[in-house]
Amino acid sequence: MKLSKTEIAGLVRETVAEITGPRRIGVPGARAVRKRLSATVKAAEAGDVLAIGLALSDAPSMKPARARWVGWELINKHAGAVQALDLAKVEALGAGNSTWDEVDGFGIYILGAAWLRGRIKDADVKRWAKDEDLWRRRAALVATVVLNTKAHGGAGDTKRTLAIANLLIDDREDMVVKAMSWALRCLVNWDRAAVERFLSEHDARLAARVKRETRTKLRTGKKNAWQDKVGVRA
């Protein structure tokens, strides 16, 4: 189904108004809006869904509403659209990210999804990992989470995960350190031995937080030791 430019603009306008209007709907409400929009565009051409997703993530009012993820998730949940991603589209969708929640949504729904499906190359993600922008470096690590999470289609990928981790061993930006811990903890579920070797080989260089949280995950299956007592999942 081909959508006209007028139809695309109307869907974007209505979605933005519903999410950023005076009535605070929060993440659950925004996700309900996204699901309705997904149903509406289910049969639409991939290019049209990409256009809607980009327009939503770029809408000025979506950033202060912390809702750029709606556009990315819309693309991720449309099989044709996510398969139509390429490097130029990924770069466009990721432009302007400057908070951890934006980066994590983009890293999971777009960057990681495109990487997992072979729509972008390992070299592209490595380039992000070496970027001066800390948010792009964090996104590179977050993208590895997709490779190691069944819910996102991942089936474990030690080689590519540790290739990105190796590039950021010495990075001490807090947001990057936290993402390193997340990336390694996700890999634990697939390759404990590789993570243990990585920690041992780079003990002197890794941030204390990364070593502490990852070793706790290896030992208890959780991020923090206190979670064992209260039953909170990692």
C-alpha positions as CSV (number, residue, x, y, z in Angstrom):
1,M,0.0,0.0,0.0
2,K,1.4,3.3,-1.1
3,L,0.8,6.3,1.1
4,S,0.6,9.8,-0.3
5,K,2.7,12.6,1.1
6,T,-0.5,14.1,2.5
7,E,-1.4,10.9,4.3
8,I,2.1,10.5,5.7
9,A,2.1,14.1,7.0
10,G,-1.4,13.6,8.5
11,L,-0.3,10.5,10.4
12,V,2.8,12.2,11.7
13,R,0.8,15.3,12.8
14,E,-1.9,13.3,14.6
15,T,0.7,11.0,16.3
16,V,2.8,13.9,17.6
17,A,-0.2,15.8,18.8
18,E,-1.5,12.8,20.7
19,I,1.9,12.1,22.4
20,T,3.0,15.6,23.1
21,G,-0.3,17.2,23.9
22,P,-1.4,18.7,27.2
23,R,-2.5,15.3,28.5
24,R,0.6,13.5,29.9
25,I,0.3,9.9,28.6
26,G,3.8,8.6,29.6
27,V,5.6,5.6,28.0
28,P,2.6,3.2,28.3
29,G,0.3,5.6,26.6
30,A,2.9,6.5,23.9
31,R,3.4,2.8,23.2
32,A,-0.3,2.3,22.8
33,V,-0.3,5.1,20.2
34,R,2.6,3.5,18.4
35,K,0.8,0.2,18.3
36,R,-2.3,1.8,16.8
37,L,-0.1,3.5,14.2
38,S,1.7,0.2,13.4
39,A,-1.7,-1.4,12.8
40,T,-2.6,1.5,10.5
41,V,0.6,1.2,8.4
42,K,1.0,-2.6,8.5
43,A,0.4,-2.9,4.8
44,A,2.3,0.3,3.9
45,E,5.4,0.3,1.8
46,A,8.7,0.2,3.7
47,G,9.8,3.6,2.4
48,D,6.6,5.2,3.7
49,V,7.0,3.7,7.2
50,L,10.6,4.9,7.2
51,A,9.5,8.3,6.3
52,I,7.0,8.4,9.1
53,G,9.5,7.0,11.6
54,L,12.1,9.6,10.7
55,A,9.5,12.4,10.8
56,L,8.4,11.3,14.3
57,S,11.9,11.1,15.7
58,D,12.7,14.5,14.1
59,A,9.6,16.4,15.3
60,P,10.8,19.2,17.5
61,S,8.3,18.5,20.3
62,M,9.2,14.8,20.5
63,K,12.6,15.4,22.0
64,P,11.5,17.4,25.1
65,A,8.7,14.8,25.5
66,R,11.4,12.1,25.5
67,A,9.4,10.3,22.8
68,R,11.8,10.0,19.8
69,W,11.8,6.3,20.4
70,V,8.2,6.1,19.0
71,G,9.5,6.7,15.5
72,W,12.3,4.2,15.9
73,E,10.1,1.5,17.4
74,L,7.6,2.0,14.6
75,I,10.3,1.2,12.1
76,N,11.6,-1.7,14.1
77,K,8.1,-3.4,14.3
78,H,7.5,-3.2,10.6
79,A,9.4,-6.0,8.9
80,G,9.8,-4.3,5.6
81,A,11.0,-1.0,7.1
82,V,13.7,-2.5,9.3
83,Q,14.9,-4.6,6.4
84,A,15.1,-1.4,4.3
85,L,17.5,0.4,6.6
86,D,20.9,1.3,5.3
87,L,23.8,3.3,6.7
88,A,22.4,6.7,5.4
89,K,19.0,6.0,7.0
90,V,20.6,4.9,10.3
91,E,22.7,8.0,10.5
92,A,19.7,10.2,9.8
93,L,17.6,8.5,12.4
94,G,20.4,8.8,15.0
95,A,21.1,12.4,14.5
96,G,20.7,14.6,17.5
97,N,20.8,12.0,20.3
98,S,22.0,13.5,23.5
99,T,20.5,11.6,26.4
100,W,20.9,8.0,27.6
101,D,17.3,7.1,26.9
102,E,17.4,8.4,23.4
103,V,20.6,6.5,22.7
104,D,19.4,3.3,24.2
105,G,16.1,3.4,22.2
106,F,18.0,4.2,19.0
107,G,20.7,1.6,19.7
108,I,18.2,-1.2,20.2
109,Y,15.5,-0.4,17.7
110,I,17.7,1.0,14.8
111,L,21.5,0.6,15.1
112,G,21.5,-2.8,16.6
113,A,18.6,-4.1,14.5
114,A,20.2,-2.9,11.3
115,W,23.5,-4.5,12.4
116,L,21.9,-7.8,13.3
117,R,20.2,-8.0,9.9
118,G,23.3,-7.1,8.0
119,R,22.0,-3.8,6.8
120,I,25.1,-2.0,8.1
121,K,28.7,-3.3,8.4
122,D,30.9,-4.1,11.4
123,A,33.1,-1.2,10.3
124,D,30.2,1.2,10.6
125,V,29.6,0.3,14.2
126,K,33.3,0.4,15.0
127,R,33.4,3.9,13.5
128,W,30.6,4.9,16.0
129,A,32.7,3.3,18.8
130,K,35.6,5.5,17.9
131,D,33.6,8.7,17.5
132,E,34.4,11.9,19.6
133,D,30.7,12.0,20.6
134,L,30.2,10.0,23.8
135,W,26.6,9.2,22.8
136,R,27.7,7.6,19.6
137,R,30.2,5.5,21.5
138,R,27.5,4.4,23.9
139,A,25.2,3.6,21.0
140,A,27.9,1.2,19.6
141,L,27.9,-0.7,22.8
142,V,24.1,-0.7,23.1
143,A,23.9,-2.2,19.6
144,T,25.7,-5.3,20.8
145,V,22.9,-5.9,23.3
146,V,20.7,-6.7,20.3
147,L,23.1,-9.4,19.2
148,N,22.9,-11.1,22.6
149,T,19.2,-10.7,23.4
150,K,16.7,-13.3,22.2
151,A,13.8,-10.9,22.4
152,H,15.4,-8.7,19.8
153,G,16.4,-11.6,17.5
154,G,19.9,-12.1,18.8
155,A,21.5,-15.5,19.1
156,G,24.8,-14.6,20.8
157,D,27.8,-13.0,19.1
158,T,31.0,-13.1,21.1
159,K,33.3,-11.9,18.3
160,R,31.4,-8.7,17.4
161,T,30.5,-7.8,21.0
162,L,34.1,-8.0,22.2
163,A,35.4,-6.2,19.1
164,I,33.4,-3.2,20.1
165,A,34.2,-3.6,23.8
166,N,37.9,-3.7,23.0
167,L,37.7,-0.3,21.4
168,L,36.2,1.2,24.5
169,I,38.2,-0.5,27.3
170,D,39.9,2.8,28.4
171,D,36.8,5.0,28.0
172,R,35.8,6.5,31.4
173,E,32.8,8.5,30.3
174,D,30.1,7.4,32.8
175,M,27.5,6.7,30.1
176,V,30.0,4.6,28.2
177,V,31.1,2.7,31.3
178,K,27.5,1.8,32.1
179,A,26.9,0.6,28.5
180,M,30.1,-1.5,28.6
181,S,28.8,-3.3,31.7
182,W,25.4,-3.8,30.0
183,A,27.0,-5.2,26.9
184,L,29.2,-7.7,28.8
185,R,26.4,-8.8,31.1
186,C,24.2,-9.6,28.1
187,L,27.1,-11.7,26.6
188,V,27.3,-13.7,29.8
189,N,24.1,-15.5,28.9
190,W,25.8,-16.9,25.8
191,D,29.5,-17.1,26.5
192,R,30.5,-17.0,30.1
193,A,34.0,-18.2,29.4
194,A,34.7,-15.4,26.9
195,V,33.5,-12.8,29.3
196,E,35.6,-14.2,32.1
197,R,38.7,-14.2,29.9
198,F,38.0,-10.6,28.8
199,L,37.7,-9.4,32.4
200,S,40.9,-11.3,33.4
201,E,43.0,-10.1,30.4
202,H,41.9,-6.4,30.8
203,D,41.6,-6.2,34.6
204,A,44.0,-3.3,34.9
205,R,42.2,-1.2,32.2
206,L,38.5,-1.8,32.7
207,A,36.5,0.5,34.9
208,A,35.8,-0.7,38.4
209,R,32.0,-0.6,37.8
210,V,32.3,-2.8,34.7
211,K,34.3,-5.4,36.6
212,R,32.1,-5.3,39.7
213,E,28.7,-5.6,37.9
214,T,29.9,-8.1,35.3
215,R,31.5,-10.4,37.9
216,T,28.4,-10.2,40.1
217,K,26.4,-11.2,37.0
218,L,28.7,-14.1,36.5
219,R,28.4,-15.2,40.1
220,T,24.8,-14.6,40.8
221,G,23.0,-14.1,37.5
222,K,22.2,-10.5,38.6
223,K,23.7,-7.1,38.1
224,N,24.0,-6.2,41.8
225,A,24.6,-8.5,44.8
226,W,21.6,-7.0,46.7
227,Q,19.2,-8.2,44.1
228,D,19.8,-11.7,45.2
229,K,18.1,-10.8,48.5
230,V,15.2,-8.9,47.2
231,G,14.5,-10.8,44.0
232,V,15.0,-8.0,41.6
233,R,16.1,-9.1,38.1
234,A,19.2,-7.9,36.4
